[in-house]
């Protein structure tokens, strides 16, 4: 009889484990937040939907949950702002993701600890941000050149901008291929190369591992490529 109780206890233990094994738990702290609402959201089709929410009243700690089948992008929103500053983007997977930030700089102060996909995404962003900063500089230079009617500088900045854009595309392609065994690879193809030549998308898609091909973004990438090919044949 004692053995039977032990066996039942083990069954219950593993049963409880199964219930949480397919869940994402997002918890953390928003320094300086006294009152407000935090939302856990993700993209569904063409809209952003709320998965879970929590009202903050005095205690700036929060915990949100979602069922998750495959690693994908989630968003943490705060109702204090009406622009992109109210959103923290992160790559989520099963298990716990910790996000600690501040009310004053909700998006910019975010420290995220969680999935291995998030680490890879942050590695990409650290380099991609340098391209983006250079783009902003070139846009300003081009704007000033147009105001001054400096055709030589206008042509120069436009040429530099195109070369920089191509370099970023190539960096993204190489980064995705080097991380072909991560869901980040097809995600970057969809989010960063959607308007690039289809050959870049095919290069990434062809190198994805079988597991990644069947992931959420792996399937979306294949569908996106198929749609482009269908439209080109019309």
Number of C-alpha atoms within 10 A of each C-alpha: 6 7 8 9 10 11 12 11 12 12 12 12 11 10 12 11 11 11 10 13 14 15 17 20 19 20 15 18 18 23 17 13 21 13 14 14 15 22 21 22 20 18 13 9 7 6 8 12 14 15 15 14 18 14 13 16 12 11 14 18 16 20 19 18 16 17 15 16 14 16 21 21 19 20 21 22 22 22 13 15 11 9 8 9 15 19 22 21 16 22 23 23 24 20 16 17 21 17 21 17 20 17 17 13 13 22 19 13 16 17 13 19 16 19 18 15 21 22 16 18 18 14 12 17 13 10 13 15 11 11 17 15 11 13 18 12 14 19 15 13 17 21 14 14 18 13 10 11 11 13 12 9 16 19 13 15 21 15 12 13 19 12 12 17 15 13 13 19 19 14 16 22 21 16 18 26 19 14 19 22 17 23 29 27 29 30 21 21 25 20 9 14 19 15 10 13 10 14 10 17 22 14 15 23 23 12 17 22 15 11 12 21 22 15 18 16 23 25 14 16 24 18 12 16 17 12 11 11 12 10 8 8 6 5
